[in-house]
Amino acid sequence: MIRPIYATRGPDAGVASEQAIDLVFAISGTRLPADYALALWEALVARLPWLAGEPGVGVHAIRASAGEGGLLLSRRARLALRLPLRRQADAMRLTGQALEVGSERLDVGEASPRPLEPYPTLSARFVATGAADALAHQEAVEAMLGELGMPLRFICGRMRTMRCGDTTVAGAEVVLHQLRPEQSLAMQERGLGAERHLGHGLFLPHKTISDID
């Protein structure tokens, strides 16, 4: 458990991203498979085939609680897509659709846009590096940030693995801090590492940090 020593605050002054947006859909359903990310992506592409050709698309993890044989959905569960702003209207067509995620069904409701704002502290719940240990993961994150010209002010959480179909990949949570507004927006727009369609490397504002898993 790592406890940051810096304070967090609201978004720095500045406009929201003009390149990307999060589109948040209400969903209804009972449960999801434990390793649902790839099945969810395939279900989304079946309804919106253009998603597969958009490199900037990401699918945020759906909040759910562990249950016997899968994940249990609450009434507050949401499906959030990170999209190029120009694709917002196209993605709205997902409203009213049913998604077959493995053997489970999700009914997609109304959507609301969530602009990307320049918070100085951002968190990605899982950045995939495939590293063998925590030190190698940290070095990989540092290298990726360096290639993007980003400041090397970050904290990594505990190493873990995520299943992606028949394979697993190692990674950890990453928190970036003391970002300038333009850096914050750039990291949210492009993410870090691969497989953002599976929820990896997508940054969100980290408004109240108490610890990092």
N, C-alpha and C positions, 0 to 999 in steps of 0.2 A: 504494500500500500504506500503510495507516494503522496505527500501533502505539499502542494505548491506553496512557495513563500511569498508570492506576489498577489496583489489585489486585482480583482476584476471590476469592470465598470460597464456602463452602457455603450452603445455604438458611438464612435467618434463622429464629429460633424461631417456631413457629406451626403451625397445622394446615394440611393440604392444602385445596385448593379444595372447597367443597361445591356448586359450580355446574357444573363441567365436569371432564372427564377426557380423557386420551389412551388410546385402545384400540389396542394394537399387535398386528398379525397377522403370523404367519409366512407367507411366500409362496414359491412355487416357480415358476420360469419361466426362460426363456433370455434374453430381451431385451425392451425397450420401444421404441416409437417415440421419436425424439429430442424431439419436442414432444408428450408423452403426456398432459399434465395434463387437458386437456378430455376426451379419449377415456377416461381413467381415471374421471373424474367421471361421465360418461355411463354407463359400465359399472357403477359403484356404484349409481347411481340406478335402473338397470334391475333390480338385485337387491333394493335397499332403497328403494322409491319415496318413503318418508317423508323421506328425506334432503333432497329438493328443497324441502321446506316448513319446514326447520329453519334459521333464520338464523344460529345459532351454530356450525354444522358447518364444520369445516375438514379438508383433506386434506394431510398433510405430504408434502413431496417424498420420493421414494424414492431412496435412495442407489444410484447405479449409475455405471459407468465408460463413457466414450465408446468406441464401437466403429464399425466400418464399417456405415453404414446405420441406426444407432440406438444405444441404450444397453444395455450388457451387465450382467446381474444376477448378483450373487454369492450364495452360499449364506446370507450374513448379511443379505441385503436384507429389509426389513420394510415393511409397509403400516401407517401410523399415522393414525388418525382422531381429530380433536378433536371431542368431542361433549358435549352437555348430559348431566350425570350421570344424569338420569332416563331417558336413551335407551341406556344401556350394555347392558342385557339385549336390547333390540331389535337392536342392532348385532351382537351375538354370533351372530346367525343368518347372518352372512356366512361363518362357518366352514364349510368343505367346499364352498363355491361356486367356480365357475370364472368369471373375468372376461375378457371379450373386449375387449382394449385396442387399438383399431385392428385390425391384423392379427395381433397377438400375444395369447397366452393367459397369464393368471396364475391359479394355483391357490391358494386362500386356506386357510391352516391354522389352528391354534389361536391364540387371542387371550389377551393378558395386559394388565391395566390398568396404566397409569402415571399416578399422581396428579400433579396440578399443585402444585408446592411453591413457596414464596415466596423464590426466589433474588433477590438484589439486582441481579444483572446478567443481562439477557435479550438475546437476539438473534433477529431475524427475517431469514432469508436473502434475502428480497426483499419490499420494500414498494412497491406500485405507486402512483405519483403522476402518471404521464404528463408529468412535468416535462421541459422542454427542455434543462436542463443541471443540473449538480450544485448550484449555488446555489439554483435554483428548487426542486429536490427538497428541499433542506434547509429552505427556507422552508415548503414544503408539510407536511413532517413536523412542524415546529415548530407550525404552525397546528393540525394534527390533535391533537397532544399537548395544546396549550392548551385546545382545546374539551373535552377529557376531564379537564381539571384535573390533568394529570400534570406532573411536573418536566421542565424542558427540558434534561436532561442526557443527551445522546445523541451518537453518532458515526455517520456515514454512510460506506458503502463506495463503490466506483466505480459510476458509472452504467452500466446495461446495459439491454437490452430482452428481454422474454419474449414468446414467441408464444402467443396464445390463440385457437386455431382459425384464422380467416382474418385476425386482427388482431394487432398487437403493442402492447405497453405498456411504457413506460419506468419504471425504478425503481432501487433499490439496496438493499443490506443496511443494516439499522439496528440498532445496539446501544444499549440503554438501560442506565444504570448508576445506582447509589446509590438504588435504589428501596426504599421502605418495604414491609413484607410485604403490606399491603393493596393497595398500588399494583402490586406484582409480580403478585399473583393476578388483579387486575382486568385488567391488560394481557394476561395469558395467556388469560383467559376471553373477552375481546372482540376482541383483535387490533387491527390498525391498518390503515386503508385498506380497499379492496374486494377481492373475489374470493378469499376465504379457501378456497373450495371448490377453487381452483386452486393452493393452497399459498402464496398471498401474505399477508403481514402476520401470520403465525403466529409467536409468540414461544416460544422454548425457553431453558432455563438455559444461560448461557454460562459454563461452569465454568473453562475454561482458554483465555484469549484470547492468541494470539500475534500475530495480525494480522487485518485485515478486508479481504476482496476487494472 
